[in-house]
Amino acid sequence: MDGFLLSKFVAAWLLPPGGLILGLGLGLALRPAWRLGGNLLIALSLAALVALTSPPVAHLLTSGLDRYPPVTAEALEKHRPQAIVVLSADRRRAAAEYGGDTVGSATLERLRYGVHLKRATGLPLLFSGGSVTGNDDFSIAFVMKEAAVDDFRVPVMWVEEESRNTWENALYSAAVLEHEGISRILLVTHAYHMPRSMACFLAAGMEPLAAPTGLTGPLEMKATDWIPSSSALMASTLALHEYLGMVWYRIKYGL
């Protein structure tokens, strides 16, 4: 297992649900020898599960990452971007109805917004994303290009197919664009992913203007907002992944 896949494995057991399962398992294993410690670990794991499945907690975690506002016409006029860079997210493998791999829901959301911006500005598109495992027949950027051309009827100028994480997204995309004399870009990714992405592209020598999608909306605080949900757990997990990622990138890349 290479260092990249090892980091993914470790993160999977630190973040929910893996971290919660690990906490419960360790608590149960401790109980025979140290009942108090085992019970405390079980209680903490269950409390974390309740908190992370709570919509208000998920909203608090994700809204803390919404540091960039939606892009505006005024910001576009001031920045004068030369290209749009859309970062990949997930891939849906072996989608029977499409006859093979296609974009996952998060990637589709970014792709759609990138297409929207291209139609509004006329700027060329670059899709960035390789194969995380290295075992895929096609990069996620290639799959994104297929969806853009076939489903949205929008041309794609470049695909960056080597990157496996956000740092490499920035590094390899910058290499493609610098060869074309481009430095000012519109950077498209989810709002929760934007702080780490902006830091990486700035470090790579680009001049990015954040164009976030999927921003956290207001929490209405209805009675139903306190009902635990799997969607809240997913949002909490994505947010915690970003907080952990920012710490790791500070250590590894000095961001």
Secondary structure, DSSP 4 states (H G I P E B T S, - for coil): --HHHHHHHHHHHHSTTHHHHHHHHHHHHHTTT-HHHHHHHHHHHHHHHHHHTSHHHHHHHHHTT--SPPP-HHHHHHH--SEEEEE---EEEEEGGGTEEEE-HHHHHHHHHHHHHHHHH-PPEEEE---SSS--SS-HHHHHHHHHHHHS-----EEE----SHHHHHHHHHHHHHHTT--EEEEEEEGGGHHHHHHHHHHTT-EEEEEEES--------GGGGS--HHHHHHHHHHHHHHHHHHHHHHHH--
